[in-house]
Amino acid sequence: MHASLPEADTLIARLADAIAPTLTADTLIVGIHTGGAWVAGRLHALLHCTTPLGTLDISFYRDDFSRIGLHPQVKPSNLPFDLEERAILLVDDVLHSGRTVRAAMNELFDYGRPASIRLAVLVDRGGHELPIRPDFAGLTLAVPSHQNINLSRLDDGHLTLSLA
Protein backbone atom coordinates (compact mmCIF):
# COMPACT_ATOMS: atom_id res chain seq x y z
CA MET A 1 0.00 0.00 0.00
CA HIS A 2 2.49 2.66 1.18
CA ALA A 3 6.01 2.16 -0.14
CA SER A 4 7.58 4.10 2.70
CA LEU A 5 6.52 5.97 5.77
CA PRO A 6 7.95 9.37 6.75
CA GLU A 7 10.88 9.55 9.12
CA ALA A 8 9.74 9.32 12.74
CA ASP A 9 11.86 12.36 13.68
CA THR A 10 10.11 14.43 10.98
CA LEU A 11 6.72 13.49 12.42
CA ILE A 12 7.89 14.22 15.98
CA ALA A 13 9.08 17.67 14.89
CA ARG A 14 5.68 18.24 13.23
CA LEU A 15 3.96 17.23 16.47
CA ALA A 16 6.16 19.56 18.52
CA ASP A 17 5.34 22.47 16.20
CA ALA A 18 1.60 21.80 16.56
CA ILE A 19 1.76 21.33 20.35
CA ALA A 20 4.05 24.26 21.21
CA PRO A 21 1.47 27.07 20.93
CA THR A 22 -0.93 25.22 23.24
CA LEU A 23 1.58 24.13 25.88
CA THR A 24 1.60 25.83 29.25
CA ALA A 25 4.53 25.91 31.65
CA ASP A 26 2.88 23.40 33.97
CA THR A 27 1.63 20.91 31.34
CA LEU A 28 2.74 17.38 32.20
CA ILE A 29 3.85 15.07 29.39
CA VAL A 30 3.14 11.37 29.89
CA GLY A 31 4.18 8.69 27.38
CA ILE A 32 2.67 5.22 27.07
CA HIS A 33 5.25 2.39 27.07
CA THR A 34 6.97 1.62 24.88
CA GLY A 35 6.77 3.65 21.68
CA GLY A 36 4.76 6.45 23.24
CA ALA A 37 7.41 6.85 25.93
CA TRP A 38 10.08 7.21 23.21
CA VAL A 39 8.02 9.85 21.39
CA ALA A 40 7.19 11.65 24.66
CA GLY A 41 10.88 11.83 25.54
CA ARG A 42 11.69 13.47 22.20
CA LEU A 43 8.75 15.89 22.51
CA HIS A 44 9.73 16.76 26.08
CA ALA A 45 13.20 17.76 24.85
CA LEU A 46 12.01 19.60 21.71
CA LEU A 47 9.43 21.57 23.72
CA HIS A 48 12.01 22.47 26.41
CA CYS A 49 9.70 21.26 29.18
CA THR A 50 10.80 21.97 32.74
CA THR A 51 8.32 19.58 34.38
CA PRO A 52 9.42 15.95 34.77
CA LEU A 53 8.49 13.42 32.08
CA GLY A 54 6.05 10.68 33.08
CA THR A 55 5.59 7.18 31.65
CA LEU A 56 2.77 4.66 31.91
CA ASP A 57 2.75 0.91 31.47
CA ILE A 58 -0.91 0.10 30.94
CA SER A 59 -0.49 -3.71 30.83
CA PHE A 60 -2.78 -4.33 33.82
CA TYR A 61 -5.37 -1.81 32.59
CA ARG A 62 -6.03 -3.31 29.16
CA ASP A 63 -9.53 -4.64 28.57
CA ASP A 64 -8.06 -7.58 26.63
CA PHE A 65 -5.69 -8.59 29.46
CA SER A 66 -7.55 -11.85 30.12
CA ARG A 67 -7.48 -12.72 26.41
CA ILE A 68 -3.87 -11.86 25.51
CA GLY A 69 -2.21 -12.30 28.89
CA LEU A 70 0.54 -10.24 30.43
CA HIS A 71 3.09 -8.60 28.15
CA PRO A 72 6.45 -10.29 28.78
CA GLN A 73 8.18 -6.97 29.55
CA VAL A 74 5.99 -5.15 32.04
CA LYS A 75 7.64 -1.89 33.11
CA PRO A 76 6.64 0.19 36.11
CA SER A 77 4.74 3.40 35.54
CA ASN A 78 6.66 6.51 36.54
CA LEU A 79 4.63 9.61 37.37
CA PRO A 80 6.99 11.81 39.43
CA PHE A 81 4.39 14.52 40.00
CA ASP A 82 0.92 15.16 41.37
CA LEU A 83 -1.73 14.89 38.63
CA GLU A 84 -4.46 16.62 40.59
CA GLU A 85 -5.94 19.51 38.53
CA ARG A 86 -3.00 19.46 36.09
CA ALA A 87 -3.07 19.57 32.28
CA ILE A 88 -1.77 16.29 30.84
CA LEU A 89 -0.44 15.68 27.34
CA LEU A 90 -0.75 11.92 26.83
CA VAL A 91 1.54 10.58 24.09
CA ASP A 92 1.40 7.32 22.14
CA ASP A 93 3.08 6.11 18.98
CA VAL A 94 0.16 4.68 16.98
CA LEU A 95 -3.56 5.19 17.57
CA HIS A 96 -5.60 2.27 16.28
CA SER A 97 -8.58 0.95 18.24
CA GLY A 98 -8.33 3.49 21.08
CA ARG A 99 -8.14 0.76 23.72
CA THR A 100 -4.57 1.59 24.76
CA VAL A 101 -5.49 5.24 25.27
CA ARG A 102 -8.60 4.26 27.26
CA ALA A 103 -6.45 2.06 29.49
CA ALA A 104 -3.93 4.89 29.95
CA MET A 105 -6.68 7.32 30.99
CA ASN A 106 -8.01 4.78 33.49
CA GLU A 107 -4.54 4.49 35.01
CA LEU A 108 -4.05 8.27 35.10
CA PHE A 109 -7.31 8.67 37.05
CA ASP A 110 -6.07 6.11 39.59
CA TYR A 111 -3.27 8.60 40.35
CA GLY A 112 -5.53 11.66 40.58
CA ARG A 113 -7.99 13.85 38.72
CA PRO A 114 -6.28 15.84 35.97
CA ALA A 115 -7.80 19.15 34.86
CA SER A 116 -7.54 17.99 31.24
CA ILE A 117 -6.01 15.28 29.08
CA ARG A 118 -5.01 15.93 25.47
CA LEU A 119 -3.74 13.19 23.18
CA ALA A 120 -0.76 13.37 20.83
CA VAL A 121 0.06 10.43 18.56
CA LEU A 122 2.80 9.91 16.03
CA VAL A 123 0.41 8.12 13.65
CA ASP A 124 -3.39 7.92 13.64
CA ARG A 125 -3.98 4.83 11.49
CA GLY A 126 -7.78 4.72 11.73
CA GLY A 127 -9.82 1.70 12.72
CA HIS A 128 -11.02 3.27 15.97
CA GLU A 129 -13.30 1.10 18.08
CA LEU A 130 -13.86 3.68 20.80
CA PRO A 131 -14.74 7.40 20.57
CA ILE A 132 -11.13 8.46 21.06
CA ARG A 133 -9.42 10.87 18.63
CA PRO A 134 -6.06 12.63 18.88
CA ASP A 135 -5.73 16.36 19.52
CA PHE A 136 -2.39 16.20 17.68
CA ALA A 137 -1.24 13.66 15.07
CA GLY A 138 2.06 13.63 13.21
CA LEU A 139 0.44 11.63 10.40
CA THR A 140 -3.09 10.42 9.65
CA LEU A 141 -3.06 7.36 7.45
CA ALA A 142 -5.72 4.79 6.51
CA VAL A 143 -4.18 1.35 7.02
CA PRO A 144 -5.97 -1.93 6.22
CA SER A 145 -6.92 -3.94 9.32
CA HIS A 146 -4.54 -6.77 8.41
CA GLN A 147 -1.52 -4.44 8.54
CA ASN A 148 0.27 -2.79 11.46
CA ILE A 149 2.42 0.28 11.83
CA ASN A 150 5.37 -0.34 14.13
CA LEU A 151 7.74 2.11 15.77
CA SER A 152 11.16 0.66 16.53
CA ARG A 153 14.20 2.10 18.27
CA LEU A 154 17.55 1.12 16.81
CA ASP A 155 20.65 0.57 18.95
CA ASP A 156 21.80 4.13 18.16
CA GLY A 157 18.49 5.53 19.44
CA HIS A 158 17.12 6.32 15.97
CA LEU A 159 13.35 5.77 15.71
CA THR A 160 11.92 4.12 12.59
CA LEU A 161 8.39 3.46 11.39
CA SER A 162 7.51 0.38 9.39
CA LEU A 163 4.39 -1.09 7.85
CA ALA A 164 3.96 -4.83 8.43
Contact map, one row per residue, 1 for C-alpha under 8 A:
11100000000000000000000000000000000000000000000000000000000000000000000000000000000000000000000000000000000000000000000000000000000000000000000000000000000000000000
11111000000000000000000000000000000000000000000000000000000000000000000000000000000000000000000000000000000000000000000000000000000000000000000000000000000000000010
11111000000000000000000000000000000000000000000000000000000000000000000000000000000000000000000000000000000000000000000000000000000000000000000000000000000000000000
01111100000000000000000000000000000000000000000000000000000000000000000000000000000000000000000000000000000000000000000000000000000000000000000000000000000000000110
01111110000000000000000000000000000000000000000000000000000000000000000000000000000000000000000000000000000000000000000000000000000000000000000000000000000000001110
00011111011000000000000000000000000000000000000000000000000000000000000000000000000000000000000000000000000000000000000000000000000000000000000000000000000000001000
00001111111000000000000000000000000000000000000000000000000000000000000000000000000000000000000000000000000000000000000000000000000000000000000000000000000000111000
00000111111100000000000000000000000000000000000000000000000000000000000000000000000000000000000000000000000000000000000001000000000000000000000000000000000000111000
00000011111110000000000000000000000000000000000000000000000000000000000000000000000000000000000000000000000000000000000000000000000000000000000000000000000000100000
00000111111111000000000000000000000000000000000000000000000000000000000000000000000000000000000000000000000000000000000000000000000000000000000000000000000000000000
00000111111111100000000000000000000000000000000000000000000000000000000000000000000000000000000000000000000000000000000001000000000000000110000000000000000000000000
00000001111111110000000000000000000000100110000000000000000000000000000000000000000000000000000000000000000000000000000001000000000000000100000000000000000000000000
00000000111111111000000000000000000000000010010000000000000000000000000000000000000000000000000000000000000000000000000000000000000000000000000000000000000000000000
00000000011111111100000000000000000000000000000000000000000000000000000000000000000000000000000000000000000000000000000000000000000000000100000000000000000000000000
00000000001111111110000000000000000000000010000000000000000000000000000000000000000000000000000000000000000000000000000101000000000000011100000000000000000000000000
00000000000111111111000000000000000000000010011000000000000000000000000000000000000000000000000000000000000000000000000000000000000000000000000000000000000000000000
00000000000011111111100000000000000000000000000000000000000000000000000000000000000000000000000000000000000000000000000000000000000000000000000000000000000000000000
00000000000001111111110000000000000000000000000000000000000000000000000000000000000000000000000000000000000000000000000000000000000000010000000000000000000000000000
00000000000000111111111000000000000000000000000000000000000000000000000000000000000000000000000000000000000000000000000000000000000000010000000000000000000000000000
00000000000000011111111000000000000000000000001000000000000000000000000000000000000000000000000000000000000000000000000000000000000000000000000000000000000000000000
00000000000000001111111000000000000000000000000000000000000000000000000000000000000000000000000000000000000000000000000000000000000000000000000000000000000000000000
00000000000000000111111100000000000000000000000000000000000000000000000000000000000000000000000000000000000000000000000000000000000000000000000000000000000000000000
00000000000000000011111110100000000000000000000000000000000000000000000000000000000000000000000000000000000000000000000000000000000000000000000000000000000000000000
00000000000000000000011111100000000000000000000000000000000000000000000000000000000000000000000000000000000000000000000000000000000000000000000000000000000000000000
00000000000000000000001111100000000000000000000011100000000000000000000000000000000000000000000000000000000000000000000000000000000000000000000000000000000000000000
00000000000000000000000111110000000000000000000000100000000000000000000000000000000001100000000000000000000000000000000000000000000000000000000000000000000000000000
00000000000000000000001111111000000000000000000000100000000000000000000000000000000001111000000000000000000000000000000000000000000000000000000000000000000000000000
00000000000000000000000001111100000000000000000000111100000000000000000000000000000001111000000000000000000000000000000000000000000000000000000000000000000000000000
00000000000000000000000000111110000000010001000000011100000000000000000000000000000000011110000000000000000000000000000000000000000000000000000000000000000000000000
00000000000000000000000000011111000010010000000000001111000000000000000000000010000000011110000000000000000000000000000000000000000000000000000000000000000000000000
00000000000000000000000000001111100111111000000000001111000000000000000000000000000000000111000000000000000000000000000000000000000000000000000000000000000000000000
00000000000000000000000000000111111110000000000000000011110000000000000000000000000000000111000000000001000000000000000000000000000000000000000000000000000000000000
00000000000000000000000000000011111111000000000000000011110000000000000000100000000000000001000000000000000000000000000000000000000000000000000000000000000000000000
00000000000000000000000000000001111111000000000000000000100000000000000000000000000000000000000000000000000000000000000000000000000000000000000000000000000000000000
00000000000000000000000000000001111111100000000000000000000000000000000000000000000000000001100000000000000000000000000000000000000000000000000000000011000000000000
00000000000000000000000000000011111111110000000000000000000000000000000000000000000000000011110000000000000000000000000010000000000000000000000000000000000000000000
00000000000000000000000000000111111111111000000000000011000000000000000000000000000000000011000000000000000000000000000000000000000000000000000000000000000000000000
00000000000000000000000000000010111111111100000000000000000000000000000000000000000000000000000000000000000000000000000000000000000000000000000000000000000000000000
00000000000100000000000000000010001111111110000000000000000000000000000000000000000000000011100000000000000000000000000001000000000000000000000000000000000000000000
00000000000000000000000000001110000111111111000000001000000000000000000000000000000000000011000000000000000000000000000000000000000000000000000000000000000000000000
00000000000000000000000000000010000011111111100000001000000000000000000000000000000000000000000000000000000000000000000000000000000000000000000000000000000000000000
00000000000100000000000000000000000001111111110000000000000000000000000000000000000000000000000000000000000000000000000000000000000000000000000000000000000000000000
00000000000110110000000000000000000000111111111000000000000000000000000000000000000000000000000000000000000000000000000000000000000000000000000000000000000000000000
00000000000000000000000000001000000000011111111110001000000000000000000000000000000000000000000000000000000000000000000000000000000000000000000000000000000000000000
00000000000000000000000000000000000000001111111110000000000000000000000000000000000000000000000000000000000000000000000000000000000000000000000000000000000000000000
00000000000010010000000000000000000000000111111110000000000000000000000000000000000000000000000000000000000000000000000000000000000000000000000000000000000000000000
00000000000000010001000000000000000000000011111110000000000000000000000000000000000000000000000000000000000000000000000000000000000000000000000000000000000000000000
00000000000000000000000000000000000000000001111111000000000000000000000000000000000000000000000000000000000000000000000000000000000000000000000000000000000000000000
00000000000000000000000010000000000000000001111111110000000000000000000000000000000000000000000000000000000000000000000000000000000000000000000000000000000000000000
00000000000000000000000010000000000000000000000111110000000000000000000000000000000000000000000000000000000000000000000000000000000000000000000000000000000000000000
00000000000000000000000011110000000000000000000011111000000000000000000000000000000000000000000000000000000000000000000000000000000000000000000000000000000000000000
00000000000000000000000000011000000000000000000011111100000000000000000000000001100000000000000000000000000000000000000000000000000000000000000000000000000000000000
00000000000000000000000000011110000000011001000000111110000000000000000000000011000000000000000000000000000000000000000000000000000000000000000000000000000000000000
00000000000000000000000000011110000000000000000000011111000000000000000000001111000000000000000000000000000000000000000000000000000000000000000000000000000000000000
00000000000000000000000000000111100010000000000000001111100000000000000000001110000000000000000000000000000000000000000000000000000000000000000000000000000000000000
00000000000000000000000000000111100010000000000000000111110000000000000000011110000000000000000000000001001000000000000000000000000000000000000000000000000000000000
00000000000000000000000000000001110000000000000000000011111100000000000001111000000000000000000000000001000000000000000000000000000000000000000000000000000000000000
00000000000000000000000000000001100000000000000000000001111111000000000000001000000000000000000000010011001000000000000000000000000000000000000000000000000000000000
00000000000000000000000000000000000000000000000000000000111111001000011001000000000000000000000000000000000000000000000000000000000000000000000000000000000000000000
00000000000000000000000000000000000000000000000000000000111111001000010000000000000000000000000000000000000000000000000000000000000000000000000000000000000000000000
00000000000000000000000000000000000000000000000000000000011111101000000000000000000000000000000000000011011000000000000000000000000000000000000000000000000000000000
00000000000000000000000000000000000000000000000000000000011111111000000000000000000000000000000000110010000000000000000000000000000000000000000000000000000000000000
00000000000000000000000000000000000000000000000000000000000011111100000000000000000000000000000000100010000000000000000000000000000000000000000000000000000000000000
00000000000000000000000000000000000000000000000000000000000001111111100000000000000000000000000000000000000000000000000000000000000000000000000000000000000000000000
00000000000000000000000000000000000000000000000000000000001111111111110000000000000000000000000000000000000000000000000000000000000000000000000000000000000000000000
00000000000000000000000000000000000000000000000000000000000000111111100000000000000000000000000000000000000000000000000000000000000000000000000000000000000000000000
00000000000000000000000000000000000000000000000000000000000000011111100000000000000000000000000000000000000000000000000000000000000000000000000000000000000000000000
00000000000000000000000000000000000000000000000000000000000000011111110000000000000000000000000000000000000000000000000000000000000000000000000000000000000000000000
00000000000000000000000000000000000000000000000000000000000000011111111000000000000000000000000000000000000000000000000000000000000000000000000000000000000000000000
00000000000000000000000000000000000000000000000000000000001100001001111101000000000000000000000000000000000000000000000000000000000000000000000000000000000000000000
00000000000000000000000000000000000000000000000000000000001000000000111111000000000000000000000000000000000000000000000000000000000000000000000000000000000000000000
00000000000000000000000000000000000000000000000000000000000000000000011111000000000000000000000000000000000000000000000000000000000000000000000000000000000000000000
00000000000000000000000000000000000000000000000000000000000000000000001111100000000000000000000000000000000000000000000000000000000000000000000000000000000000000000
00000000000000000000000000000000000000000000000000000000101000000000011111110000000000000000000000000000000000000000000000000000000000000000000000000000000000000000
00000000000000000000000000000000100000000000000000000000100000000000000011111000000000000000000000000000000000000000000000000000000000000000000000000000000000000000
00000000000000000000000000000000000000000000000000000001100000000000000001111100000000000000000000000000000000000000000000000000000000000000000000000000000000000000
00000000000000000000000000000000000000000000000000000111110000000000000000111110000000000000000000000000000000000000000000000000000000000000000000000000000000000000
00000000000000000000000000000000000000000000000000000111000000000000000000011111000000000000000000000000000000000000000000000000000000000000000000000000000000000000
00000000000000000000000000000100000000000000000000001111000000000000000000001111110000000000000000000000000000000000000000000000000000000000000000000000000000000000
00000000000000000000000000000000000000000000000000011100000000000000000000000111110000000000000000000000000000000000000000000000000000000000000000000000000000000000
00000000000000000000000000000000000000000000000000010000000000000000000000000011111000000000000000000000000000000000000000000000000000000000000000000000000000000000
00000000000000000000000000000000000000000000000000000000000000000000000000000011111101000000000000000000000000110000000000000000000000000000000000000000000000000000
00000000000000000000000000000000000000000000000000000000000000000000000000000000111111110000000000000000000100111100000000000000000000000000000000000000000000000000
00000000000000000000000000000000000000000000000000000000000000000000000000000000011111000000000000000000000000011110000000000000000000000000000000000000000000000000
00000000000000000000000000000000000000000000000000000000000000000000000000000000001111100000000000000000000000001111000000000000000000000000000000000000000000000000
00000000000000000000000001110000000000000000000000000000000000000000000000000000011111110000000000000000000000001111000000000000000000000000000000000000000000000000
00000000000000000000000001110000000000000000000000000000000000000000000000000000001011111000000000000000000000000111110000000000000000000000000000000000000000000000
00000000000000000000000000111100000000000000000000000000000000000000000000000000001001111100000000000000000000000111110000000000000000000000000000000000000000000000
00000000000000000000000000111100000000000000000000000000000000000000000000000000000000111110000000000000000000000000111100000000000000000000000000000000000000000000
00000000000000000000000000001111000000000000000000000000000000000000000000000000000000011111000000000000000000000000111100000000000000000000000000000000000000000000
00000000000000000000000000001111000110110000000000000000000000000000000000000000000000001111100000000000000000000000001110000000000000000000000000000000000000000000
00000000000000000000000000000011101110110000000000000000000000000000000000000000000000000111111000001000000000000000001111000000000000000000000000000000000000000000
00000000000000000000000000000000001100100000000000000000000000000000000000000000000000000011111000000000000000000000000011100000000000000000000000000010000000000000
00000000000000000000000000000000000100000000000000000000000000000000000000000000000000000001111100000000000000000000000011111000000000000000000000001100000000000000
00000000000000000000000000000000000000000000000000000000000000000000000000000000000000000001111111001000000000000000000010111101000001000000000000000000000000000000
00000000000000000000000000000000000000000000000000000000000000000000000000000000000000000000011111000000000000000000000000011111100000000000000000000000000000000000
00000000000000000000000000000000000000000000000000000000000000000000000000000000000000000000001111110000000000000000000000000111110000000000000000000000000000000000
00000000000000000000000000000000000000000000000000000000000000000000000000000000000000000000001111111100000000000000000000000001111110000000000000000000000000000000
00000000000000000000000000000000000000000000000000000000000001100000000000000000000000000000000011111110000000000000000000000000110000000000000000000000000000000000
00000000000000000000000000000000000000000000000000000000010001000000000000000000000000000000000011111111000000000000000000000000000000000000000000000000000000000000
00000000000000000000000000000000000000000000000000000000000000000000000000000000000000000001001001111111100000000000000000000000000100000000000000000000000000000000
00000000000000000000000000000000000000000000000000000000000000000000000000000000000000000000000001111111110000000000000000000000000100000000000000000000000000000000
00000000000000000000000000000000000000000000000000000000010011100000000000000000000000000000000000111111111000000000000000000000000000000000000000000000000000000000
00000000000000000000000000000001000000000000000000000001110010000000000000000000000000000000000000011111111100000000000000000000000000000000000000000000000000000000
00000000000000000000000000000000000000000000000000000000000000000000000000000000000000000000000000001111111110000000000000000000000000000000000000000000000000000000
00000000000000000000000000000000000000000000000000000000000010000000000000000000000000000000000000000111111111000000000000000000000000000000000000000000000000000000
00000000000000000000000000000000000000000000000000000001010010000000000000000000000000000000000000000011111111100000000000000000000000000000000000000000000000000000
00000000000000000000000000000000000000000000000000000000000000000000000000000000001000000000000000000001111111111100000000000000000000000000000000000000000000000000
00000000000000000000000000000000000000000000000000000000000000000000000000000000000000000000000000000000111111111100000000000000000000000000000000000000000000000000
00000000000000000000000000000000000000000000000000000000000000000000000000000000000000000000000000000000011111110000000000000000000000000000000000000000000000000000
00000000000000000000000000000000000000000000000000000000000000000000000000000000011000000000000000000000001111111000000000000000000000000000000000000000000000000000
00000000000000000000000000000000000000000000000000000000000000000000000000000000011100000000000000000000000111111100000000000000000000000000000000000000000000000000
00000000000000000000000000000000000000000000000000000000000000000000000000000000001111000000000000000000000110111110000000000000000000000000000000000000000000000000
00000000000000000000000000000000000000000000000000000000000000000000000000000000001111110000000000000000000110011111100000000000000000000000000000000000000000000000
00000000000000000000000000000000000000000000000000000000000000000000000000000000000111110000000000000000000000001111100000000000000000000000000000000000000000000000
00000000000000000000000000000000000000000000000000000000000000000000000000000000000011110000000000000000000000000111110000000000000000000000000000000000000000000000
00000000000000000000000000000000000000000000000000000000000000000000000000000000000000111100000000000000000000000111111000000000000000000000000000000000000000000000
00000000000000000000000000000000000000000000000000000000000000000000000000000000000000111100000000000000000000000001111100000000000001100000000000000000000000000000
00000000000000000000000000000000000000000000000000000000000000000000000000000000000000001111000000000000000000000000111110000000000011110000000000000000000000000000
00000000000000100000000000000000000000000000000000000000000000000000000000000000000000001111000000000000000000000000011111000000000001111000000000000000000000000000
00000000000000000000000000000000000100000000000000000000000000000000000000000000000000000011111000000000000000000000001111110000000001011100000000000000000000000000
00000001001100100000000000000000000000100000000000000000000000000000000000000000000000000001110000000000000000000000000111110000000000001110000000000000000000000000
00000000000000000000000000000000000000000000000000000000000000000000000000000000000000000000111000000000000000000000000011111000000000001111100000000000000000000000
00000000000000000000000000000000000000000000000000000000000000000000000000000000000000000000011100000000000000000000000011111100000001001111100000000000000000000000
00000000000000000000000000000000000000000000000000000000000000000000000000000000000000000000011100000000000000000000000000111110000000000001111000001000000000000000
00000000000000000000000000000000000000000000000000000000000000000000000000000000000000000000001110000000000000000000000000011111000000000001111000000000000000000000
00000000000000000000000000000000000000000000000000000000000000000000000000000000000000000000000110000000000000000000000000001111100000000000000010000000000000000000
00000000000000000000000000000000000000000000000000000000000000000000000000000000000000000000001111000000000000000000000000000111111100000000000000000000000000000000
00000000000000000000000000000000000000000000000000000000000000000000000000000000000000000000000111100000000000000000000000000011111000000000000000000000000000000000
00000000000000000000000000000000000000000000000000000000000000000000000000000000000000000000000011100000000000000000000000000001111100000000000000000000000000000000
00000000000000000000000000000000000000000000000000000000000000000000000000000000000000000000000001000000000000000000000000000001111110000000000000000000000000000000
00000000000000000000000000000000000000000000000000000000000000000000000000000000000000000000000001001100000000000000000000000001011111000000000000000000000000000000
00000000000000000000000000000000000000000000000000000000000000000000000000000000000000000000000001000000000000000000001000000000001111100000000000000000000000000000
00000000000000000000000000000000000000000000000000000000000000000000000000000000000000000000001000000000000000000000011110010000000111111000000000000000000000000000
00000000000000000000000000000000000000000000000000000000000000000000000000000000000000000000000000000000000000000000011100000000000011111000000000000000000000000000
00000000000000100110000000000000000000000000000000000000000000000000000000000000000000000000000000000000000000000000001110000000000001111100000000000000000000000000
00000000000000100000000000000000000000000000000000000000000000000000000000000000000000000000000000000000000000000000000111110000000001111111000000000000000000000000
00000000001101100000000000000000000000000000000000000000000000000000000000000000000000000000000000000000000000000000000011110000000000011111000000000000000000000000
00000000001000000000000000000000000000000000000000000000000000000000000000000000000000000000000000000000000000000000000001110000000000001111100000000000000000000000
00000000000000000000000000000000000000000000000000000000000000000000000000000000000000000000000000000000000000000000000000111100000000001111110000000000000000000000
00000000000000000000000000000000000000000000000000000000000000000000000000000000000000000000000000000000000000000000000000111100000000000011111000000000000000000000
00000000000000000000000000000000000000000000000000000000000000000000000000000000000000000000000000000000000000000000000000001100000000000001111100000000000000000000
00000000000000000000000000000000000000000000000000000000000000000000000000000000000000000000000000000000000000000000000000001100000000000000111110110000000000000000
00000000000000000000000000000000000000000000000000000000000000000000000000000000000000000000000000000000000000000000000000000000000000000000011111100000000000000000
00000000000000000000000000000000000000000000000000000000000000000000000000000000000000000000000000000000000000000000000000000010000000000000001111110000000000000000
00000000000000000000000000000000000000000000000000000000000000000000000000000000000000000000000000000000000000000000000000000000000000000000000111110000000000000000
00000000000000000000000000000000000000000000000000000000000000000000000000000000000000000000000000000000000000000000000000000000000000000000001111111000000000000011
00000000000000000000000000000000000000000000000000000000000000000000000000000000000000000000000000000000000000000000000000000000000000000000001011111100000000000011
00000000000000000000000000000000000000000000000000000000000000000000000000000000000000000000010000000000000000000000000000001000000000000000000000111110000000001111
00000000000000000000000000000000000000000000000000000000000000000000000000000000000000000000010000000000000000000000000000000000000000000000000000011111000000001111
00000000000000000000000000000000001000000000000000000000000000000000000000000000000000000000100000000000000000000000000000000000000000000000000000001111100000111100
00000000000000000000000000000000001000000000000000000000000000000000000000000000000000000000000000000000000000000000000000000000000000000000000000000111110000111000
00000000000000000000000000000000000000000000000000000000000000000000000000000000000000000000000000000000000000000000000000000000000000000000000000000011111111110000
00000000000000000000000000000000000000000000000000000000000000000000000000000000000000000000000000000000000000000000000000000000000000000000000000000001111111110000
00000000000000000000000000000000000000000000000000000000000000000000000000000000000000000000000000000000000000000000000000000000000000000000000000000000111111000000
00000000000000000000000000000000000000000000000000000000000000000000000000000000000000000000000000000000000000000000000000000000000000000000000000000000111111000000
00000000000000000000000000000000000000000000000000000000000000000000000000000000000000000000000000000000000000000000000000000000000000000000000000000000111111100000
00000000000000000000000000000000000000000000000000000000000000000000000000000000000000000000000000000000000000000000000000000000000000000000000000000000111111110000
00000011100000000000000000000000000000000000000000000000000000000000000000000000000000000000000000000000000000000000000000000000000000000000000000000011110011111000
00000011000000000000000000000000000000000000000000000000000000000000000000000000000000000000000000000000000000000000000000000000000000000000000000000011110001111100
00001111000000000000000000000000000000000000000000000000000000000000000000000000000000000000000000000000000000000000000000000000000000000000000000001111000000111110
00011000000000000000000000000000000000000000000000000000000000000000000000000000000000000000000000000000000000000000000000000000000000000000000000001110000000011111
01011000000000000000000000000000000000000000000000000000000000000000000000000000000000000000000000000000000000000000000000000000000000000000000000111100000000001111
00000000000000000000000000000000000000000000000000000000000000000000000000000000000000000000000000000000000000000000000000000000000000000000000000111100000000000111
